Amino acid sequence: MARYRCMVCNWVYDEEKEGKKFSEQPDSYTCPNCGAPKSAFVPEGIVKGDENITTNVADKIVEQLVSFGVKYIYGIPGDSNLPLIEAIRKSGKIKFILTRHEETAAFMACAHGKMTDRLGVCISIAGPGSTNLITGLMDAAEDRSPVLSLLGQIPEVYLGSEAFQEIGQLELFHPFTDSAQAIARSTQALKLVTMAVKHAYKNPGVAALSMPTDVLVEKLDQSIFIPGMRLAKPMPGPKEDDIGRAVYLINESKRPAIIAGWGTRHYGDTLVKLADKMKAPIATTSRAKGVINETHSLSLGVLGSLGSKHAALSIQSADLVIVIGTGFRHAHLVPSGIKMIQIDWDPMRIGRTFDIHVGIVGDAGMAMERLIAKVEMKKPDREFWDTIQKMKAAHTKEIETEAEDFSRPINPGYVIQALKRNITKDAIICVDVGDHTYWFYKKFKCEGQRTFLSANIASMGFGLPAALSAKLDFPDRQVICVAGDGGFAMLASDFTTAVREKLAIKAIVFNDGRLKNIKKEQIRDGYPVFGVDFPNPDFARFAISCGGDGFRVEDPKALDATLKQAFVSPKPCIVDIIVDPEKLAPSGERFD
């Protein structure tokens, strides 16, 4: 027996329930729910071949994703993806995380990829559901996070007829994905899912699968692909000739320095070992903040628009710079006369923004181990290091001064130091985009904490979804969202997701009632300040109304005690901090 769906109102004619085949209905038959003609009905779930087949395409897609290690799928259910949602429910091996907005789902999938190097998966319906994913998916594409987006689609037989919620998904997603394909036949499903996963891991990046509803319910008993026989994650090793040339330059240098990027995120100890042997200070990109302990004598903190002045001046005083695991866009921070070595697994990034003397294509950890084995133990250049220590001391003094500033409204710099005093050493900090981002990256010294942000597209709204994802993946670690009121409010409704899933995240909201970073840019470019102020709700009361804990802080002397109270709460919390709207952080041209 078969089922037929009305493409106007979605009422289903079930032959078993009706006791009559749909084909036996007269041509004058109309939908009993909306009155649509018989021609408006499309077959759904017709058995093709063996009547004993009990699984459909949606079931097999979920089974294949389980084999690839997928534990969570984030998104919103709806008519065009219901077969897949039902398959997730029946499987019981993947947890479906319902979000309030598809942008949250995409950011969560992206954050999962960034934090674990494993595939993040999000799901949407056709039409507006899929368009709502785009910002989060763009973040994954630009920051190279492996993400698979499962796009519900209208039935394949109606594509091209301007049906309800039909959009050109493939045309829309092709420009920023590594792969965008449609499952047009049941026999394509597992191959296309597997190829999509391979594409997502390749760069890494985003793969999109458009899944027509009628195809999802077609019967399928094909065996899934075994991951070990289909997936490979090559780890390219550096060439010995390139290592030798790099060793020669390092041994000849007097004042070497290192710029460490995202590619070093798993190799903090190796990075410090290499730097210590070379007597080279380490500056990190914003994405690599926390890869090494920033109180270490070798650390310069972050380099770039979010970084410190002493990091930039130290790099400019070097006679050799080794750039590891980053394309590093701020080429103007490195004078043209300095010799350069660059290490990256992607040959396209070698020499992309600056001239290099040695390029090493390969995994950063492997390359650093080879260098450690071959470079000579250096003696520090005393003048170089004395200058660095004086600049770092001045920066530390600046931080200490802010830590004792009890002015009202609260100094944003004071908030950063209060956070530093109360946070755990292994905390995961998800930082949103705004004026507070500069305060955090310039003034918070990581001592074991790991940080994550929307780096290359610098999207507001990233912090809360990333924190939700982090707490799912690392339930035993403290997870902090550091956000401005503008970025937090964009997806604040998903605080209820934290409450429902019992994710005890802590959101620190810098509340100044304006888009302060935009105000800063208007002043910088000579424009009058305009269109940047807004009224805010009481975020603390909002948190409580959602079922979490909320705290509002206006007195800096109460902040430490409030943070302690929030951090021991078993509930998700919002700490709503009224900060000085006139105190602006120094800004740069972009995040990197």
Buried (B, 14 or more C-beta within 10 A) or exposed (E): EBBBBBBBEBBEBBBEEBEEEBEEBEEEBBBEEEEBEBEBBBBBBEEEEEEEEEBBBBBBBBBBBBBBEBBBBBBBBBBBBBBBBBBBEEBEEBEBBBBBBBBBBBBBBBBBBBBBBBBBBBBBBBBEBBBBBBBBBBBBBBBBBBBBBBBBBBBBBBBEEEBBBBBEBBEBBEEBBBBBBBBBBBEBBBBBBBBBBBBBBBEBBBBBBBBBBBBBBBBBBBEBBEBEEBBEEEEEEBBEEBBEBBBEBBEEBBBBBBBBBBBBBBBBEBBBBBBBBBBBBBBBBBBBBBBBBBEBEBBBBBBBBBBBEBBBBBBEBBBBBBBBBBBBBBBEBBEEEBBBBBBBBBEEBBBBBBEBBBBBBBBBBBBBBBBBEBBEEBEBBEEBBEBBEEBBEEBEEBBEEBBEBEEEBBBBBBBBBBBBEBBEEEBBBBBBBBBBBBBBBBBBBBBEBBBBBBBBBBBBBBBBBBBBBBBBBBEEBBBBBBBBBBBBBBBBBBBBBBBBBEBBBBBBBBBBBBBBBBBBEBEEEEEEEEEBEEEBEBBBEBBBEBBBBBBBBBEBEEBBEBBEEBBEBEBBBBBBBBBBBEBBBEBEEEBB
